[in-house]
Structure formats: structure tokens, C-alpha cells
Amino acid sequence: MKFRPCIDLHRGKVKQIVGSTLSDDNPEALKENYVAERPSSYYAQLFKRDGLTGGHMIMLGPGNEAAATEALSVWPGGLQIGGGINADNARYWLDQGAAAIIVTSYVFREGAINEERLKALVRLVSKDRLVLDLSCRRKGGDYYIVTDRWQRFTDVIISPETLDYFSKYCFEFLIHAADVEGKCRGVEEDLVELLGRWTPISTTYAGGARSIKDLYLVKELGQDRLDLTIGSALDIFGGDGVSYAEVVAFNRK
């Protein structure tokens, strides 16, 4: 189990946002926890220096391509990339230096899994360079996978069967608990526990982490099988819940 770094890009800048406020219909509702003055390359260089591998960079909407390319050029092979990735641009981003591509919306159609697209992506980039983002929101007693920057519910729930199915096509999952993303109120413990029991492959959980204690909590609840991303609570992103030095030390320990 380890800490994984992240870079979220929105309108060309590194930001930390409250995930549930993302809306194409009401962009004014967006709540930003932090807008960085430093460029994406600064964070890529920082993570490279400290050996924080397996991090993800997510392009939240258009206008982020230049910033993403800049970060990848600093650390080729050091970051995964997601946000608007499809069969037309997947190879391009690998050629730019992405360690792997992260895909969600492209493999769903009208709320259902599009297996044809899944298979096409595997043929295009190979299973060992494909991460599936199965980020989810709670509805009733289940966690449903959400697409389009976490705005649209699919018909697919997180379950042992779902995770087993998707694991045939990728080497890793990235799963944001979108309801708590950016709120720094604690991780979605029920989801962490379920993922720890169910996931058959490497999985990174993101959402709600607020202190170094959450690394140990995810380690325990996730049965040492989940990695954790911390964003808004981290001091390098304007937070006061956990220092960057602490998470680096956690990984080295």
C-alpha cells in the first residue's frame, strides 16, 4: 500500500476542486479549493524527485492539453493520464510520455458497458497500459459508476462481478468516491472496505482524505490492497491536513 500523487487540470491550471460541483449545465457552481500559481511541470518534477510513481493526471474538460504535455515532458513514463481519452487520441498521449492511459466515459454508451470499445482499446494500447477509472457515487445502497466528469450515472454498480469483468481488460483501477472528492471530510469508508475485499487487481482510491491518518485507515480497511491519493488536504495544494513530506516519508517507510 502506498500514497499516489495526482495532478488535476482544469482550464489549463493545476487545481483542486470539489468533485460534486462539476457541471456542464451550471459551470458557475464549480467550487475550487485551490488554484496553483506554479505550472503542471513543477509538480511532475517534484514527484519525480521523490520517486512517487503511479500517479495520475486528469484533464477535467478542454483546454488542458498544453499543461498535460508539459508535465509529461518533465517525467516521461512517470504519470498516467486521463480525461477525454479515447481510441483516437490514446496512442498520442502514450507517445507524449504517459505511462498509461486512464479511461472511463469512452467505454460506456447510454449507461451500459460498451465491450466493443473496451476490446478495441486493449488491441490499441495493450492491457498493461490501460487503467480503467471506475469512479462512483452512492445511490440507494449501491455505488454506481459515473461518467462525464462524474456527472452522469451509468447502470453499472461496483460489485465483485463488475470488478472481475473489467480486470480482464486493464492492469489497474482508479476509483474516486465522487461524492466526497475535494471535501476533506474523510474517506468513504464503506467503499474502501468493499474495494479491499473485492478488487482483483491493483487499485487506487481517491476522495475525502484529510490527514495522514487516512493513509493508515485505508491500509487497514482496504486490507493493504489499495493505494490512496490525497489532493485538497495536501499542503502543496493549499491544504493544511497533511504535509507533502509526510506522504513521501510514508512511502519510504
Contacts in CASP RR format, 6 or more apart in sequence:
PFRMAT RR
TARGET T0000
AUTHOR 0000-0000-0000
METHOD contacts of the structure
MODEL  1
MKFRPCIDLHRGKVKQIVGSTLSDDNPEALKENYVAERPSSYYAQLFKRD
GLTGGHMIMLGPGNEAAATEALSVWPGGLQIGGGINADNARYWLDQGAAA
IIVTSYVFREGAINEERLKALVRLVSKDRLVLDLSCRRKGGDYYIVTDRW
QRFTDVIISPETLDYFSKYCFEFLIHAADVEGKCRGVEEDLVELLGRWTP
ISTTYAGGARSIKDLYLVKELGQDRLDLTIGSALDIFGGDGVSYAEVVAF
NRK
1 215 0 8 1.000
1 218 0 8 1.000
1 219 0 8 1.000
1 222 0 8 1.000
1 224 0 8 1.000
1 225 0 8 1.000
1 226 0 8 1.000
1 227 0 8 1.000
1 228 0 8 1.000
2 227 0 8 1.000
2 228 0 8 1.000
2 250 0 8 1.000
2 251 0 8 1.000
3 52 0 8 1.000
3 215 0 8 1.000
3 227 0 8 1.000
3 228 0 8 1.000
3 229 0 8 1.000
3 230 0 8 1.000
3 247 0 8 1.000
3 248 0 8 1.000
3 250 0 8 1.000
3 251 0 8 1.000
4 52 0 8 1.000
4 54 0 8 1.000
4 55 0 8 1.000
4 56 0 8 1.000
4 204 0 8 1.000
4 227 0 8 1.000
4 228 0 8 1.000
4 229 0 8 1.000
5 43 0 8 1.000
5 47 0 8 1.000
5 52 0 8 1.000
5 54 0 8 1.000
5 55 0 8 1.000
5 229 0 8 1.000
6 55 0 8 1.000
6 56 0 8 1.000
6 57 0 8 1.000
6 58 0 8 1.000
6 206 0 8 1.000
6 229 0 8 1.000
6 231 0 8 1.000
7 14 0 8 1.000
7 40 0 8 1.000
7 43 0 8 1.000
7 44 0 8 1.000
7 56 0 8 1.000
7 57 0 8 1.000
7 58 0 8 1.000
7 71 0 8 1.000
7 79 0 8 1.000
8 14 0 8 1.000
8 15 0 8 1.000
8 16 0 8 1.000
8 17 0 8 1.000
8 57 0 8 1.000
8 58 0 8 1.000
8 60 0 8 1.000
8 231 0 8 1.000
9 15 0 8 1.000
9 40 0 8 1.000
9 57 0 8 1.000
9 58 0 8 1.000
9 59 0 8 1.000
9 60 0 8 1.000
9 64 0 8 1.000
9 67 0 8 1.000
9 68 0 8 1.000
10 17 0 8 1.000
10 32 0 8 1.000
10 60 0 8 1.000
10 61 0 8 1.000
10 64 0 8 1.000
11 63 0 8 1.000
11 64 0 8 1.000
12 63 0 8 1.000
12 64 0 8 1.000
12 66 0 8 1.000
12 67 0 8 1.000
13 35 0 8 1.000
13 36 0 8 1.000
13 67 0 8 1.000
14 35 0 8 1.000
14 36 0 8 1.000
14 38 0 8 1.000
14 39 0 8 1.000
14 40 0 8 1.000
14 43 0 8 1.000
14 67 0 8 1.000
14 237 0 8 1.000
15 32 0 8 1.000
15 33 0 8 1.000
15 34 0 8 1.000
15 35 0 8 1.000
15 36 0 8 1.000
15 60 0 8 1.000
16 32 0 8 1.000
16 33 0 8 1.000
16 34 0 8 1.000
16 182 0 8 1.000
16 231 0 8 1.000
16 232 0 8 1.000
16 237 0 8 1.000
16 238 0 8 1.000
17 30 0 8 1.000
17 31 0 8 1.000
17 32 0 8 1.000
17 33 0 8 1.000
17 60 0 8 1.000
17 182 0 8 1.000
18 31 0 8 1.000
18 33 0 8 1.000
18 181 0 8 1.000
18 182 0 8 1.000
18 183 0 8 1.000
19 150 0 8 1.000
19 176 0 8 1.000
19 178 0 8 1.000
19 181 0 8 1.000
19 182 0 8 1.000
20 150 0 8 1.000
20 178 0 8 1.000
20 179 0 8 1.000
20 181 0 8 1.000
21 29 0 8 1.000
21 30 0 8 1.000
21 31 0 8 1.000
22 30 0 8 1.000
22 60 0 8 1.000
22 149 0 8 1.000
22 150 0 8 1.000
22 151 0 8 1.000
23 29 0 8 1.000
23 30 0 8 1.000
23 151 0 8 1.000
24 148 0 8 1.000
24 149 0 8 1.000
24 151 0 8 1.000
33 182 0 8 1.000
33 184 0 8 1.000
33 232 0 8 1.000
33 237 0 8 1.000
33 238 0 8 1.000
33 239 0 8 1.000
34 232 0 8 1.000
34 237 0 8 1.000
34 238 0 8 1.000
34 239 0 8 1.000
36 42 0 8 1.000
36 43 0 8 1.000
36 237 0 8 1.000
39 67 0 8 1.000
39 70 0 8 1.000
40 57 0 8 1.000
40 67 0 8 1.000
40 68 0 8 1.000
40 70 0 8 1.000
40 71 0 8 1.000
41 70 0 8 1.000
41 71 0 8 1.000
41 73 0 8 1.000
41 74 0 8 1.000
43 71 0 8 1.000
43 236 0 8 1.000
44 70 0 8 1.000
44 71 0 8 1.000
44 72 0 8 1.000
44 74 0 8 1.000
44 75 0 8 1.000
44 78 0 8 1.000
44 79 0 8 1.000
45 74 0 8 1.000
45 75 0 8 1.000
46 236 0 8 1.000
46 244 0 8 1.000
47 55 0 8 1.000
47 75 0 8 1.000
47 78 0 8 1.000
47 79 0 8 1.000
48 74 0 8 1.000
48 75 0 8 1.000
48 78 0 8 1.000
50 248 0 8 1.000
51 251 0 8 1.000
52 247 0 8 1.000
52 248 0 8 1.000
52 251 0 8 1.000
53 78 0 8 1.000
54 78 0 8 1.000
54 79 0 8 1.000
54 80 0 8 1.000
54 99 0 8 1.000
54 204 0 8 1.000
55 78 0 8 1.000
55 79 0 8 1.000
55 80 0 8 1.000
55 204 0 8 1.000
55 229 0 8 1.000
56 79 0 8 1.000
56 80 0 8 1.000
56 81 0 8 1.000
56 82 0 8 1.000
56 102 0 8 1.000
56 131 0 8 1.000
56 174 0 8 1.000
56 204 0 8 1.000
56 229 0 8 1.000
57 68 0 8 1.000
57 71 0 8 1.000
57 72 0 8 1.000
57 79 0 8 1.000
57 80 0 8 1.000
57 81 0 8 1.000
57 82 0 8 1.000
58 81 0 8 1.000
58 82 0 8 1.000
58 83 0 8 1.000
58 102 0 8 1.000
59 65 0 8 1.000
59 68 0 8 1.000
59 81 0 8 1.000
59 82 0 8 1.000
59 83 0 8 1.000
59 84 0 8 1.000
60 83 0 8 1.000
60 149 0 8 1.000
61 83 0 8 1.000
61 84 0 8 1.000
61 149 0 8 1.000
68 81 0 8 1.000
68 93 0 8 1.000
68 96 0 8 1.000
69 96 0 8 1.000
71 79 0 8 1.000
72 79 0 8 1.000
72 81 0 8 1.000
72 93 0 8 1.000
72 96 0 8 1.000
72 97 0 8 1.000
72 98 0 8 1.000
73 96 0 8 1.000
73 97 0 8 1.000
76 97 0 8 1.000
77 97 0 8 1.000
77 98 0 8 1.000
77 99 0 8 1.000
78 97 0 8 1.000
78 99 0 8 1.000
79 98 0 8 1.000
79 99 0 8 1.000
80 98 0 8 1.000
80 99 0 8 1.000
80 100 0 8 1.000
80 101 0 8 1.000
80 102 0 8 1.000
80 131 0 8 1.000
80 174 0 8 1.000
81 93 0 8 1.000
81 98 0 8 1.000
81 100 0 8 1.000
81 101 0 8 1.000
81 102 0 8 1.000
82 93 0 8 1.000
82 101 0 8 1.000
82 102 0 8 1.000
82 103 0 8 1.000
82 133 0 8 1.000
83 102 0 8 1.000
83 104 0 8 1.000
84 105 0 8 1.000
84 106 0 8 1.000
85 93 0 8 1.000
85 101 0 8 1.000
85 102 0 8 1.000
85 103 0 8 1.000
85 106 0 8 1.000
86 103 0 8 1.000
86 106 0 8 1.000
87 106 0 8 1.000
87 117 0 8 1.000
87 120 0 8 1.000
87 121 0 8 1.000
87 124 0 8 1.000
90 101 0 8 1.000
90 103 0 8 1.000
90 121 0 8 1.000
90 124 0 8 1.000
90 125 0 8 1.000
91 124 0 8 1.000
91 125 0 8 1.000
93 101 0 8 1.000
94 100 0 8 1.000
94 101 0 8 1.000
94 125 0 8 1.000
94 129 0 8 1.000
99 129 0 8 1.000
100 128 0 8 1.000
100 129 0 8 1.000
100 130 0 8 1.000
100 131 0 8 1.000
100 171 0 8 1.000
100 172 0 8 1.000
101 125 0 8 1.000
101 129 0 8 1.000
101 130 0 8 1.000
101 131 0 8 1.000
102 131 0 8 1.000
102 132 0 8 1.000
102 133 0 8 1.000
102 174 0 8 1.000
103 121 0 8 1.000
103 130 0 8 1.000
103 131 0 8 1.000
103 132 0 8 1.000
103 133 0 8 1.000
104 132 0 8 1.000
104 133 0 8 1.000
104 134 0 8 1.000
104 135 0 8 1.000
104 145 0 8 1.000
104 147 0 8 1.000
105 147 0 8 1.000
105 148 0 8 1.000
106 114 0 8 1.000
106 117 0 8 1.000
106 121 0 8 1.000
107 113 0 8 1.000
107 114 0 8 1.000
107 117 0 8 1.000
107 118 0 8 1.000
107 121 0 8 1.000
107 132 0 8 1.000
108 114 0 8 1.000
108 145 0 8 1.000
108 147 0 8 1.000
108 154 0 8 1.000
108 156 0 8 1.000
109 117 0 8 1.000
111 147 0 8 1.000
111 152 0 8 1.000
111 153 0 8 1.000
111 154 0 8 1.000
111 155 0 8 1.000
111 156 0 8 1.000
112 154 0 8 1.000
112 155 0 8 1.000
112 156 0 8 1.000
113 156 0 8 1.000
113 165 0 8 1.000
118 169 0 8 1.000
119 169 0 8 1.000
121 130 0 8 1.000
121 169 0 8 1.000
122 130 0 8 1.000
122 169 0 8 1.000
127 169 0 8 1.000
127 170 0 8 1.000
127 171 0 8 1.000
128 171 0 8 1.000
129 171 0 8 1.000
130 169 0 8 1.000
130 170 0 8 1.000
130 171 0 8 1.000
131 170 0 8 1.000
131 171 0 8 1.000
131 172 0 8 1.000
131 173 0 8 1.000
131 174 0 8 1.000
132 166 0 8 1.000
132 169 0 8 1.000
132 170 0 8 1.000
132 172 0 8 1.000
132 173 0 8 1.000
132 174 0 8 1.000
133 173 0 8 1.000
133 174 0 8 1.000
133 175 0 8 1.000
133 176 0 8 1.000
134 145 0 8 1.000
134 158 0 8 1.000
134 162 0 8 1.000
134 163 0 8 1.000
134 166 0 8 1.000
134 173 0 8 1.000
134 174 0 8 1.000
134 175 0 8 1.000
135 145 0 8 1.000
135 146 0 8 1.000
135 150 0 8 1.000
135 174 0 8 1.000
135 175 0 8 1.000
135 176 0 8 1.000
135 177 0 8 1.000
135 178 0 8 1.000
135 206 0 8 1.000
136 143 0 8 1.000
136 144 0 8 1.000
136 145 0 8 1.000
136 146 0 8 1.000
136 158 0 8 1.000
136 175 0 8 1.000
136 176 0 8 1.000
136 177 0 8 1.000
136 178 0 8 1.000
136 191 0 8 1.000
137 143 0 8 1.000
137 144 0 8 1.000
137 146 0 8 1.000
137 150 0 8 1.000
137 153 0 8 1.000
137 177 0 8 1.000
137 178 0 8 1.000
137 179 0 8 1.000
138 144 0 8 1.000
138 179 0 8 1.000
138 188 0 8 1.000
138 191 0 8 1.000
139 153 0 8 1.000
142 157 0 8 1.000
142 158 0 8 1.000
142 159 0 8 1.000
143 157 0 8 1.000
143 158 0 8 1.000
143 177 0 8 1.000
143 191 0 8 1.000
143 194 0 8 1.000
144 153 0 8 1.000
144 154 0 8 1.000
144 155 0 8 1.000
144 156 0 8 1.000
144 157 0 8 1.000
144 158 0 8 1.000
145 153 0 8 1.000
145 154 0 8 1.000
145 156 0 8 1.000
145 157 0 8 1.000
145 158 0 8 1.000
145 162 0 8 1.000
146 152 0 8 1.000
146 153 0 8 1.000
146 154 0 8 1.000
146 178 0 8 1.000
147 154 0 8 1.000
150 176 0 8 1.000
150 178 0 8 1.000
150 181 0 8 1.000
156 162 0 8 1.000
158 175 0 8 1.000
158 191 0 8 1.000
158 194 0 8 1.000
158 195 0 8 1.000
158 198 0 8 1.000
159 198 0 8 1.000
160 198 0 8 1.000
163 173 0 8 1.000
163 198 0 8 1.000
163 199 0 8 1.000
163 200 0 8 1.000
163 201 0 8 1.000
164 200 0 8 1.000
166 173 0 8 1.000
167 173 0 8 1.000
167 199 0 8 1.000
167 200 0 8 1.000
167 201 0 8 1.000
170 201 0 8 1.000
171 201 0 8 1.000
171 202 0 8 1.000
172 201 0 8 1.000
172 202 0 8 1.000
172 203 0 8 1.000
172 204 0 8 1.000
173 199 0 8 1.000
173 201 0 8 1.000
173 202 0 8 1.000
173 203 0 8 1.000
173 204 0 8 1.000
174 203 0 8 1.000
174 204 0 8 1.000
174 206 0 8 1.000
175 191 0 8 1.000
175 195 0 8 1.000
175 203 0 8 1.000
175 204 0 8 1.000
175 205 0 8 1.000
175 206 0 8 1.000
176 205 0 8 1.000
176 206 0 8 1.000
176 207 0 8 1.000
177 187 0 8 1.000
177 188 0 8 1.000
177 191 0 8 1.000
177 205 0 8 1.000
177 206 0 8 1.000
177 207 0 8 1.000
177 208 0 8 1.000
179 188 0 8 1.000
180 186 0 8 1.000
180 187 0 8 1.000
180 188 0 8 1.000
180 207 0 8 1.000
180 208 0 8 1.000
181 206 0 8 1.000
181 207 0 8 1.000
181 208 0 8 1.000
182 207 0 8 1.000
182 208 0 8 1.000
182 231 0 8 1.000
182 232 0 8 1.000
183 207 0 8 1.000
183 208 0 8 1.000
183 232 0 8 1.000
184 208 0 8 1.000
184 209 0 8 1.000
184 210 0 8 1.000
184 232 0 8 1.000
184 233 0 8 1.000
184 239 0 8 1.000
184 241 0 8 1.000
185 208 0 8 1.000
185 210 0 8 1.000
186 207 0 8 1.000
186 208 0 8 1.000
186 209 0 8 1.000
186 210 0 8 1.000
186 214 0 8 1.000
187 205 0 8 1.000
187 207 0 8 1.000
187 208 0 8 1.000
187 209 0 8 1.000
187 214 0 8 1.000
187 217 0 8 1.000
187 218 0 8 1.000
187 228 0 8 1.000
188 207 0 8 1.000
188 208 0 8 1.000
189 217 0 8 1.000
189 221 0 8 1.000
191 205 0 8 1.000
192 205 0 8 1.000
192 217 0 8 1.000
192 218 0 8 1.000
192 221 0 8 1.000
192 222 0 8 1.000
192 226 0 8 1.000
193 221 0 8 1.000
193 222 0 8 1.000
195 203 0 8 1.000
195 205 0 8 1.000
195 222 0 8 1.000
195 225 0 8 1.000
195 226 0 8 1.000
196 203 0 8 1.000
196 221 0 8 1.000
196 222 0 8 1.000
196 223 0 8 1.000
196 225 0 8 1.000
196 226 0 8 1.000
197 222 0 8 1.000
197 223 0 8 1.000
199 225 0 8 1.000
199 226 0 8 1.000
202 227 0 8 1.000
203 225 0 8 1.000
203 226 0 8 1.000
203 227 0 8 1.000
204 226 0 8 1.000
204 227 0 8 1.000
204 228 0 8 1.000
204 229 0 8 1.000
205 218 0 8 1.000
205 226 0 8 1.000
205 227 0 8 1.000
205 228 0 8 1.000
205 229 0 8 1.000
206 228 0 8 1.000
206 229 0 8 1.000
206 231 0 8 1.000
207 229 0 8 1.000
208 214 0 8 1.000
208 232 0 8 1.000
208 233 0 8 1.000
209 215 0 8 1.000
209 218 0 8 1.000
209 228 0 8 1.000
209 229 0 8 1.000
209 230 0 8 1.000
209 231 0 8 1.000
209 233 0 8 1.000
209 242 0 8 1.000
210 233 0 8 1.000
210 241 0 8 1.000
210 242 0 8 1.000
211 233 0 8 1.000
211 241 0 8 1.000
211 242 0 8 1.000
212 242 0 8 1.000
212 246 0 8 1.000
212 247 0 8 1.000
212 250 0 8 1.000
214 228 0 8 1.000
214 230 0 8 1.000
214 242 0 8 1.000
215 228 0 8 1.000
215 230 0 8 1.000
215 247 0 8 1.000
215 250 0 8 1.000
218 226 0 8 1.000
218 228 0 8 1.000
219 226 0 8 1.000
230 242 0 8 1.000
230 247 0 8 1.000
231 237 0 8 1.000
232 238 0 8 1.000
232 239 0 8 1.000
233 239 0 8 1.000
233 240 0 8 1.000
233 241 0 8 1.000
233 242 0 8 1.000
234 241 0 8 1.000
234 242 0 8 1.000
234 243 0 8 1.000
234 244 0 8 1.000
234 247 0 8 1.000
235 241 0 8 1.000
235 242 0 8 1.000
235 243 0 8 1.000
235 244 0 8 1.000
236 244 0 8 1.000
END
